[in-house]
Amino acid sequence: MYDLNQKTIFVLDHTQYFSISSEDYIALDYLKGKTGPSNDAIPSTSSGLQFSKSLWTCSVESSIEYCRIVWDLFPRGKLVRFIVSDTAAHIVNTWKFATQNMSHVLNAMALVGVPQRNTQSSDYSVIHGLRAAIEALAEPTEQQLKLTQAAENTVTTNEKIPNKGRVICVTSARDNPSMKSLEDIFHNVLMQQNTLAMTQKKILSIDHCHLVIINVVPMNVETLVTNRKQIDLSSCLSTEIHTTSAPEISNKLSHLIMSHYDLASTTVTGIPMKEEQNANSSANYDVEILHARNAHTAICGTEVLLPTSIKEGAEYETVTLKWCTPRGCGASDMSACPPCLAKHRVTPVDVTSRPSSCLINFLLNGRSVLLEMPRKAGGKTTSHLLSARGGEIFIHSLQITRSCLEDPPSISEGPGGRVVDYRISDFAAFIKIHRFVPLKSKSNCEDNLHRTPDRLHKRSRYFPLTLNTTMVHNLQRNMPWLSNFLRKIAKEDMDKTDEVQCQQNIFELYTAASRGELLPFATMNSNRLEGIKKTEQYRLLCAELEMIIRGYATNSHHKVILENIQNVRAACGDAVSLILYHCLLFMFIFYKNLIKITIGDSSGKNIIRATTDSPLSPPHSMDSSSNNASSILKANKRNLINAGQRTLFDVVINVERSQNSKRPEFTGRLCTPTGKVAKLYPDFGSKEKEPSSAASVAAKDETLPIKTDGSNLRS
């Protein structure tokens, strides 16, 4: 009850603008021999009639779907209210538990109806609803009333009742100044309400309010309102702005609810279901479910890496787990399962789809389903369990690592211990790097003490304990560039030179993956890698590198490296052809225009040169000439400084000019006066024969060993 999601208020704009069409047309199909109603107001196509929802209908459906997910996962404690704003604020439900259900909200919305388009009034505004939302946040809930009464009955009555909430406003504005005006009005009313709460006991002061404004426009319509991340306007108010089209408002709210309630997504793949038309055949379907994020983090320590991917058309990642052996929920059936670490309610994302309803009915009939995931070290393991209890479906996080109930393993290698591949030397080196040493100057001692815990926390966030649970640290001996890559990433003051070298290493990894080369594992058990494809091995390797980079990320260079690793990971996983295309395009632009910084001069000087290699060609050897070293160095330094002020076309043109300047000039062009065109083979095909002598013929044979007799010309 101390979180912002304790109270959530939807303010829906019910002005005339929301009566217009969303421009997302849905075709109507009729049975054979049936004809649809003839109505000129409904657009038609060659296949039949079509219709589109209004902005109001899209907003109501998406917000109610938001509530359905909240009430499915949190039956008590998370309250949601609706306020409709037109000429005045209309209260749809209250904080009482009797009105916190779908039936009450849907019946009230049916009575409200679609806004009238032909009404003319200047009183239509969403500000009425925002004022009512602030007053609703100040109203105590049933739980807060109990705390207030308990505080009055005690001697110490100075205890403050916590009161936080979130307001989600679905509206439409012309431009950014209009949005800024809306935020200022909301902030002023909030401050006035807190001032009023200090004088009245029946209302509560608002500790903090999170205002989320969703600007809705029809499909394919440009808007002047730009997206903005969350900012703090004051100590009691934070705001953020999102712009979306009416058909995409459902995906936007699905993305927001993940962060509002700390949820995670899981896609169950490979569910065998019988076809509706042909009962004898079956096909595999996927069902996406939502649940608390702790269902993944409970097992996702340093030993486990869940396979994730970005859902098509969405902005969040989903964990992909495969359907495994169904079984009953009895004690005898569940005795073979590993111990359970966490249990959370689940709800389907698309509750009306046939695969979702089949999965729900299957679980409610008393069956349970094991979900398996691939391991980094090879093979698969059952990580989660889906089962129903008391008419509700839960996801169970299973223990897949070592249990604390087992015998403690031996740290020393050799007989007598169950685990003999601990990274003892790596851990000793980690401790040695993070030792405290005394400083001669005492000026920055306090700053260093404050920075050290944060630095240690970031670097120890991912540290595999054994060699069989990591791919990166197994490949360091057989992949020479990997150790250098990890050292560059660990630098807090990573600069452009380190970034370029890391880019070259990423390109080597991408080249090996595209060629289908095997990863040279040294100590990892090869039997555990038999069930994993080569592309999956590279994808898991990139995912582990991504976790390492996230732990060390401190500046913009780390961010660039992280994005490139994510692109290679998507390309190795064959996620979507579009992602692969963007990855290849990025590699081409990078190796076409980026300046390589290498050390190859015999005198020890840094030589900077530009390269125009294609992304699939190997790097050329460094030019060792030292005559142009200083001039090239100065020119490329200027290019690095002015790179942010040039376009990509300018960079390509400059690189091509620099390459052309190094090529020897054509001899014919040097001998031709300025403004005239050099003629190639001027005597070729001439009818007149020039007088020749033995000396001239000999000279001609020395310079051009081609016979010029008639037979040779005719051929």
Secondary structure as GFF3:
##gff-version 3
##sequence-region A 1 715
A	DSSP	three_ten_helix	4	6	.	.	.	ID=ss1
A	DSSP	beta_strand	7	13	.	.	.	ID=ss2
A	DSSP	three_ten_helix	16	19	.	.	.	ID=ss3
A	DSSP	beta_strand	21	27	.	.	.	ID=ss4
A	DSSP	beta_strand	44	45	.	.	.	ID=ss5
A	DSSP	beta_strand	48	54	.	.	.	ID=ss6
A	DSSP	alpha_helix	55	73	.	.	.	ID=ss7
A	DSSP	beta_strand	79	85	.	.	.	ID=ss8
A	DSSP	beta_strand	89	91	.	.	.	ID=ss9
A	DSSP	three_ten_helix	97	99	.	.	.	ID=ss10
A	DSSP	alpha_helix	102	112	.	.	.	ID=ss11
A	DSSP	alpha_helix	127	138	.	.	.	ID=ss12
A	DSSP	alpha_helix	142	153	.	.	.	ID=ss13
A	DSSP	beta_strand	164	171	.	.	.	ID=ss14
A	DSSP	alpha_helix	176	197	.	.	.	ID=ss15
A	DSSP	beta_strand	208	217	.	.	.	ID=ss16
A	DSSP	beta_strand	228	234	.	.	.	ID=ss17
A	DSSP	beta_strand	237	245	.	.	.	ID=ss18
A	DSSP	three_ten_helix	246	248	.	.	.	ID=ss19
A	DSSP	alpha_helix	249	260	.	.	.	ID=ss20
A	DSSP	beta_strand	263	274	.	.	.	ID=ss21
A	DSSP	beta_strand	282	292	.	.	.	ID=ss22
A	DSSP	alpha_helix	294	297	.	.	.	ID=ss23
A	DSSP	beta_strand	308	310	.	.	.	ID=ss24
A	DSSP	beta_strand	317	328	.	.	.	ID=ss25
A	DSSP	alpha_helix	331	334	.	.	.	ID=ss26
A	DSSP	beta_strand	340	348	.	.	.	ID=ss27
A	DSSP	alpha_helix	354	364	.	.	.	ID=ss28
A	DSSP	beta_strand	367	374	.	.	.	ID=ss29
A	DSSP	beta_strand	380	389	.	.	.	ID=ss30
A	DSSP	beta_strand	392	398	.	.	.	ID=ss31
A	DSSP	alpha_helix	424	433	.	.	.	ID=ss32
A	DSSP	alpha_helix	445	459	.	.	.	ID=ss33
A	DSSP	three_ten_helix	467	469	.	.	.	ID=ss34
A	DSSP	alpha_helix	480	489	.	.	.	ID=ss35
A	DSSP	alpha_helix	496	515	.	.	.	ID=ss36
A	DSSP	three_ten_helix	526	529	.	.	.	ID=ss37
A	DSSP	alpha_helix	534	552	.	.	.	ID=ss38
A	DSSP	alpha_helix	556	572	.	.	.	ID=ss39
A	DSSP	alpha_helix	577	593	.	.	.	ID=ss40
A	DSSP	beta_strand	595	598	.	.	.	ID=ss41
A	DSSP	beta_strand	607	610	.	.	.	ID=ss42
A	DSSP	alpha_helix	629	641	.	.	.	ID=ss43
A	DSSP	three_ten_helix	643	645	.	.	.	ID=ss44
A	DSSP	alpha_helix	648	662	.	.	.	ID=ss45
A	DSSP	alpha_helix	667	671	.	.	.	ID=ss46
A	DSSP	alpha_helix	694	703	.	.	.	ID=ss47
A	DSSP	alpha_helix	710	714	.	.	.	ID=ss48
###
